[in-house]
Amino acid sequence: MKKFGLVGLALIIALAIYYFTIGTTQIATQMKATINTQLASLQKQGFSVENREVLDRKEHFILSFNEPEKVIQFFNAKGIRLYDNDAEAFQGLKIGVDVYYAADTYSSVSFDMYPVALPHTIRQAFELEENKDALLRINKMLKEKTFFTHLSIAKLGSGFKGYMKDINESFEDKENIKIAMEGLTFSGNIKKNKIEKIKQNIKSVSLEISNEIKILLSNMKTKYSMTGDTKYDYSTEYSMEKMSLKRTQDFSLEMNNIDMRSVSTTKDGLASGTLESKVKDIVLSQDTKKIALKDTTFAIKADNLDMSAFKKLQEVDPNNDKQIKALLQELISKGIQVSISKFAINKLEVEEQKMDGFTIDAKVNIDKTLNIASLEKNPILAMSAIDASINLNLSNELFTFIAQEPKVMMAAMIFRPKDINGKKEYTLKLENSKLTVNGMPVM
């Protein structure tokens, strides 16, 4: 619960139910048989089904997380990644489920889901004397089905759609907390018994704490598409109109028009991935200081990642340093290429001084002969397995501004930039264990 909260958990449950209902038919009796089979299967996966009531065209039951370790394994098998330390967050959680068969022209089956009991860890925290008013409020929210999610599966199991009920809640205790969410909807396609596409929209999410901290996210949209046979073949798109964080009068961060896209592909046991992001405006204010960035762009690509090692890294204990190092060695066993095709900020404003920005592009090739253990003990000796080049292009105004820092000024005096088209340029290269800046040896 610490990582995803009740709202996120409801969506995880909804996603699991997508899998439960794939391939079902339009006939209510057949749908009931399918649900019976799936519920019996779930009870072997760490869930428990309680208070089940079955009528002609609908039914109700409560899904309990009796054996969280098994539940986590179940979600992981369905591609929803959770970790062993999440088990405690599930203990004691109960989700109410109302099932409706052929309730409308769209759906073959639909589900209403809502938490009816909190995990033990959350309840214990609220049961302290100073939090009892908050516990009463939480219990009232559960009774009113505040965290309510509706999901409909299309006839013939070809797709799904749903929504989460708007939330507008206030807690008055030591701190006044206001939470609001509006307009969360989702939909997707199912093909060959797999989720092919998912779309999710959220109109706004806000959090306010004692008029001291205010967080607002507006018009968020996400798209996810499976593009191949494995869960590592996919593309995602993400956009947000505005994100703002304000802390009383001393700090604020605002970002406008955020767009991101990532693509992952696999072939012959190797994975490649790209990430592209754009942010129209970023404004950071602290006390009387202000930094504004306009048109920030970042694009990166990685090739030749060993898929077998990558999968194992996702499951390894993060405290097992020896195994992590061994898997990292396996990960680069075919050699890795990483390229930043563009990292750029078009314009900057720092303390009312406006200037043009910079662009960076870079390439790094890591040979399969690189030894992770040697890199840790003596990075210089391991450099023979790494080739890299970085091109940095700065506006004259930005170069002059950062050169006011004494250490930067000394470096600029030793490694002179190239003056090209009214801008300052640097080229850094690491080749055959030698590092140069604009052709001048550094080591």
C-alpha positions in Angstrom: 0.0 0.0 0.0 2.9 2.3 0.6 3.9 2.2 -3.1 0.6 2.4 -4.9 -2.2 3.2 -2.3 -5.8 2.1 -2.4 -6.5 3.8 -5.7 -3.6 2.1 -7.4 -4.6 -1.2 -5.8 -8.1 -1.0 -7.2 -6.6 -0.6 -10.7 -4.3 -3.6 -10.1 -7.3 -5.7 -9.2 -9.1 -4.4 -12.3 -6.2 -5.4 -14.4 -6.1 -8.9 -12.9 -9.8 -9.2 -13.7 -9.1 -8.4 -17.3 -7.2 -11.7 -17.4 -9.9 -13.6 -15.6 -12.5 -12.8 -18.2 -10.6 -13.2 -21.5 -12.4 -15.4 -24.0 -15.8 -15.5 -22.3 -19.1 -15.7 -24.1 -22.2 -13.6 -24.1 -24.4 -16.2 -22.4 -24.9 -15.5 -18.7 -24.8 -19.2 -17.7 -21.5 -19.7 -19.5 -20.2 -16.5 -17.9 -21.1 -17.8 -14.4 -19.3 -21.1 -15.2 -16.2 -19.1 -16.2 -16.4 -17.0 -13.0 -16.8 -20.1 -10.9 -13.7 -21.6 -12.5 -11.6 -18.5 -12.0 -12.7 -18.0 -8.4 -11.7 -21.6 -7.6 -8.3 -20.9 -9.2 -7.9 -17.7 -7.3 -8.4 -19.5 -4.0 -5.3 -21.6 -4.9 -3.3 -18.4 -5.5 -3.6 -16.9 -2.0 -7.0 -15.3 -2.3 -10.1 -16.1 -0.3 -13.7 -15.7 -1.5 -16.2 -14.7 1.3 -19.9 -13.8 1.6 -20.7 -15.0 -1.9 -24.3 -14.4 -3.0 -25.4 -15.6 -6.5 -28.6 -14.4 -8.2 -29.9 -14.8 -11.8 -28.0 -12.0 -13.5 -25.7 -10.8 -10.8 -23.6 -11.8 -7.8 -21.6 -10.4 -4.9 -18.5 -11.6 -3.0 -15.5 -10.3 -1.0 -12.0 -11.0 -2.2 -9.6 -11.4 0.7 -5.8 -11.4 0.5 -5.2 -14.3 2.9 -1.7 -15.4 1.7 0.0 -12.2 0.3 3.1 -14.1 -0.8 1.1 -16.2 -3.1 -0.9 -13.2 -4.3 2.3 -11.4 -5.2 3.5 -14.5 -7.2 0.1 -14.5 -9.0 0.4 -10.8 -10.0 4.0 -11.3 -11.1 2.9 -14.2 -13.4 0.4 -11.9 -15.0 3.1 -9.3 -15.7 2.1 -6.9 -12.8 5.5 -6.6 -11.0 5.4 -6.6 -7.2 8.1 -7.5 -4.7 8.3 -9.7 -1.6 8.4 -6.7 0.7 4.9 -5.7 -0.7 3.4 -8.7 1.0 2.8 -7.0 4.4 0.9 -4.2 2.6 -1.7 -6.7 1.4 -2.3 -8.6 4.7 -5.9 -8.0 5.8 -7.0 -6.2 2.7 -10.5 -7.1 1.5 -12.1 -6.0 -1.8 -15.9 -6.1 -2.4 -16.8 -7.2 -5.9 -20.3 -7.0 -7.6 -20.6 -8.9 -10.8 -23.3 -8.2 -13.4 -24.0 -10.5 -16.4 -25.0 -8.9 -19.8 -26.1 -5.8 -18.0 -26.1 -3.6 -21.1 -25.5 -3.7 -24.9 -21.7 -3.3 -24.5 -20.7 -5.8 -21.8 -20.8 -9.5 -21.5 -19.9 -9.1 -17.8 -19.1 -6.0 -15.6 -17.6 -5.6 -12.2 -17.9 -3.0 -9.4 -14.9 -3.1 -7.0 -14.3 -1.3 -3.8 -12.1 -1.8 -0.6 -14.2 -2.9 2.4 -11.3 -3.5 4.8 -7.9 -1.9 5.2 -4.6 -3.8 5.3 -3.5 -4.4 8.9 -0.5 -2.1 8.7 -2.7 0.9 7.8 -5.4 0.1 10.3 -2.9 -0.3 13.1 -1.4 3.1 12.3 -4.9 4.7 12.5 -5.8 2.9 15.7 -3.4 5.0 17.7 -5.2 7.4 20.1 -4.2 10.5 18.2 -5.5 9.0 14.9 -8.9 7.7 15.9 -10.8 10.5 14.3 -9.0 9.8 11.0 -9.9 6.1 11.4 -13.6 6.9 11.8 -13.3 9.0 8.6 -11.6 6.2 6.7 -14.2 3.7 7.8 -16.9 6.1 6.6 -15.2 6.3 3.2 -15.1 2.5 2.9 -18.8 2.3 3.8 -19.6 5.0 1.1 -17.4 3.1 -1.4 -15.2 6.1 -2.0 -12.5 4.1 -3.8 -15.0 2.6 -6.3 -13.9 1.2 -9.7 -16.2 0.0 -12.5 -15.0 -2.3 -15.2 -17.0 -3.7 -18.2 -15.8 -6.5 -20.5 -17.0 -6.2 -24.1 -19.1 -9.0 -25.7 -16.8 -11.7 -27.2 -14.1 -10.5 -24.8 -12.6 -8.1 -27.4 -12.1 -5.2 -25.1 -12.8 -3.4 -21.8 -13.6 0.0 -20.4 -14.2 1.5 -17.0 -13.8 4.4 -14.6 -13.1 5.3 -11.0 -15.5 7.4 -9.0 -14.4 11.0 -8.4 -12.9 11.6 -5.0 -13.2 14.7 -2.9 -12.2 14.1 0.7 -11.0 16.2 3.7 -9.3 15.1 6.9 -9.1 17.4 9.8 -6.7 16.3 12.5 -3.3 17.7 13.4 -3.0 18.6 9.8 -5.8 19.5 7.4 -5.6 17.3 4.4 -7.6 17.5 1.2 -7.5 14.9 -1.5 -9.3 15.1 -4.8 -9.4 13.1 -8.1 -11.6 13.7 -11.0 -12.3 12.0 -14.3 -10.3 8.8 -14.2 -11.4 6.6 -17.1 -9.6 3.6 -18.8 -10.2 1.4 -21.8 -8.4 -1.2 -23.9 -8.4 -4.0 -26.5 -7.9 -7.7 -26.0 -6.5 -9.9 -28.8 -5.5 -13.5 -28.8 -6.2 -13.8 -25.0 -3.8 -10.9 -24.2 -4.3 -7.3 -23.4 -3.1 -5.5 -26.6 -3.8 -1.8 -25.7 -4.7 0.2 -22.6 -5.6 3.9 -22.4 -6.1 5.9 -19.2 -7.2 9.5 -18.7 -7.3 11.5 -15.5 -8.7 15.0 -15.5 -7.1 16.1 -12.3 -5.5 14.9 -9.0 -4.8 17.3 -6.1 -3.4 17.1 -2.6 -3.3 19.9 -0.1 -1.8 19.7 3.4 -2.5 22.4 5.9 -2.3 25.1 3.3 1.5 24.5 3.3 1.9 21.9 0.5 -0.2 21.9 -2.6 0.2 19.4 -5.4 -1.8 19.5 -8.6 -1.7 17.2 -11.7 -4.0 17.9 -14.6 -5.1 16.3 -17.8 -2.9 13.1 -17.6 -3.1 10.6 -20.5 -1.4 7.3 -20.9 -1.3 4.7 -23.7 0.2 1.3 -23.6 0.4 -1.1 -26.5 1.9 -4.6 -26.8 3.8 -4.8 -30.0 5.2 -8.4 -29.9 5.1 -11.8 -28.3 6.8 -10.9 -25.0 5.9 -8.3 -22.2 9.1 -6.5 -23.2 7.8 -5.7 -26.7 5.7 -2.6 -26.1 5.3 1.1 -26.6 4.0 3.7 -24.1 2.9 7.3 -24.4 2.4 9.7 -21.5 1.3 13.3 -21.4 0.3 15.8 -18.8 -0.9 19.4 -19.2 0.4 20.6 -15.9 2.2 19.5 -12.7 2.7 21.9 -9.8 4.1 21.6 -6.4 4.0 24.5 -3.9 5.3 24.7 -0.4 4.1 27.8 1.5 6.0 30.8 0.1 9.5 29.4 -0.1 9.4 26.8 -2.8 7.5 26.0 -6.0 7.9 23.8 -9.0 5.7 24.0 -12.1 5.9 21.9 -15.4 3.7 22.5 -18.4 3.0 20.3 -21.4 4.9 17.2 -20.6 5.1 14.4 -23.2 7.0 11.1 -23.1 7.2 8.1 -25.3 9.1 4.8 -24.8 9.5 1.8 -27.0 11.0 -1.6 -26.1 11.7 -4.4 -28.6 13.3 -7.9 -28.4 15.0 -10.0 -31.0 17.2 -13.2 -30.6 17.3 -12.8 -26.8 18.4 -9.2 -26.9 16.4 -6.1 -26.0 16.5 -2.5 -27.3 14.8 0.5 -25.8 14.2 4.1 -26.6 12.9 7.0 -24.4 11.9 10.4 -25.7 10.6 13.3 -23.5 9.6 16.9 -24.0 8.6 19.6 -21.5 7.5 23.0 -22.7 8.1 24.9 -19.5 9.8 24.2 -16.2 9.8 26.9 -13.5 11.6 26.4 -10.2 11.3 29.1 -7.5 13.1 29.1 -4.1 12.8 32.0 -1.8 13.6 35.0 -4.1 15.5 32.9 -6.7 13.9 31.7 -9.9 15.0 29.4 -12.7 12.9 28.9 -15.9 13.6 26.4 -18.6 11.9 26.4 -22.0 11.6 23.5 -24.5 13.5 20.8 -22.7 14.1 17.7 -24.8 15.7 14.4 -24.0 16.1 11.3 -26.2 18.1 8.1 -25.3 18.5 4.6 -26.9 20.0 1.4 -25.5 20.8 -1.7 -27.6 22.0 -5.3 -27.0 20.7 -5.9 -23.5 20.7 -9.6 -22.6 17.1 -10.5 -22.0 17.8 -13.5 -19.7 19.9 -11.4 -17.3 17.4 -8.5 -17.5 14.6 -10.7 -16.4 16.7 -12.1 -13.5 17.7 -8.6 -12.4 14.0 -7.7 -11.9 13.6 -10.6 -9.5 16.9 -10.5 -7.6 17.1 -9.4 -4.0 18.4 -5.8 -4.1 20.6 -6.6 -1.1 22.4 -9.4 -2.9 25.4 -7.5 -4.2 27.2 -10.6 -5.4 24.3 -11.8 -7.5 23.6 -8.3 -8.9 27.2 -8.0 -10.1 27.1 -11.4 -11.7 23.8 -10.5 -13.5 25.2 -7.1 -14.6 28.2 -9.0 -16.1 25.8 -11.2 -17.9 23.7 -8.2 -19.1 26.6 -6.8 -21.0 27.8 -10.1 -22.3 26.9 -9.2 -25.9 28.2 -5.6 -25.6 25.9 -2.6 -25.1 25.5 0.6 -27.1 23.9 3.6 -25.5 23.2 6.9 -27.3 21.7 10.2 -26.3 20.6 11.6 -29.6 19.6 14.9 -27.9 19.5 16.5 -24.5 18.7 20.2 -25.0 17.2 23.3 -23.3 16.2 25.9 -25.8 16.1 28.9 -23.5 16.9 29.6 -19.8 16.1 32.4 -17.3 18.2 32.5 -14.2 17.6 35.3 -11.6 16.0 37.4 -14.4 18.9 36.9 -16.7 17.6 35.4 -20.0 19.8 33.4 -22.4 19.8 30.8 -25.0 20.5 27.2 -23.8 22.5 24.2 -24.8 22.4 20.9 -26.7 24.3 17.6 -25.9 24.5 14.4 -27.8 26.5 11.4 -26.8 27.4 7.8 -27.7 28.8 5.1 -25.4 29.9 1.6 -26.5 30.6 -1.0 -23.8 32.5 -4.0 -25.1 31.6 -7.4 -23.9 35.1 -7.7 -22.4 34.3 -5.2 -19.7 34.8 -6.8 -16.3 32.4 -5.4 -13.7 34.6 -6.4 -10.8 37.7 -4.6 -12.3 35.6 -1.5 -13.1 34.7 -1.3 -9.4 38.3 -1.8 -8.1 40.1 0.3 -10.7 38.0 2.2 -13.2 41.0 3.4 -15.2 42.1 -0.2 -16.0 38.6 -1.0 -17.2 38.4 2.0 -19.6 39.9 0.0 -22.5 36.5 -1.7 -22.9 34.6 1.6 -23.1 34.5 4.0 -26.1 32.5 7.2 -25.7 32.0 10.6 -27.3 30.1 13.6 -26.1 29.4 16.8 -28.0 28.4 19.9 -26.0 27.1 23.1 -27.6 26.4 26.1 -25.4 25.2 29.6 -26.2 27.7 32.4 -25.5 25.5 33.8 -22.8 25.2 30.5 -21.0 29.0 29.9 -21.2 29.7 33.4 -19.8 27.2 32.8 -17.0 28.6 29.4 -15.8 32.2 30.6 -16.3 31.6 32.9 -13.3 32.2 29.9 -11.2 35.9 29.8 -10.4 36.4 26.0 -11.0 34.5 26.3 -14.4 36.7 29.3 -15.3 39.9 27.4 -14.6 38.7 24.4 -16.7 37.7 26.8 -19.5 41.2 28.4 -19.5 42.8 25.0 -19.8 40.4 23.4 -22.3 39.5 26.2 -24.7 36.1 25.8 -26.4 35.6 26.0 -30.2 33.8 29.1 -31.4 31.4 27.9 -34.1 28.4 29.9 -35.4 28.5 32.2 -32.4 28.4 29.3 -29.9 30.9 27.5 -27.7 31.5 23.8 -28.5 33.3 21.0 -26.7 33.9 17.4 -27.9 34.9 14.9 -25.3 36.2 11.5 -26.4 37.2 8.3 -24.6 39.0 6.0 -26.9 41.7 3.3 -26.3 41.7 4.4 -22.6 42.6 8.0 -23.6 40.3 10.9 -22.7 40.5 14.1 -24.7 38.6 17.4 -24.7 38.6 19.2 -28.1 41.6 17.0 -29.0 43.6 17.9 -25.9 44.6 14.9 -23.7 43.2 14.8 -20.2 44.7 11.4 -19.2 
